[in-house]
Amino acid sequence: MNSAKELLDASLDNPSTPTRNAARRAFDIVSDTFDAYAQKGDEARGRAIA
């Protein structure tokens, strides 16, 4: 490989199962964090309106 881009391209063309699993776990963490943040914001807005 001549560059990081070529290495990354090769990795993303055919990701291994561990890579896909790690990506899924990372997405789940980000998604759960966002949901918790959004829920707290909704609760705060509800208290401000009431």
Residue pairs with C-beta under 8 A, 6 or more apart in sequence:
1 7
1 10
11 19
15 23
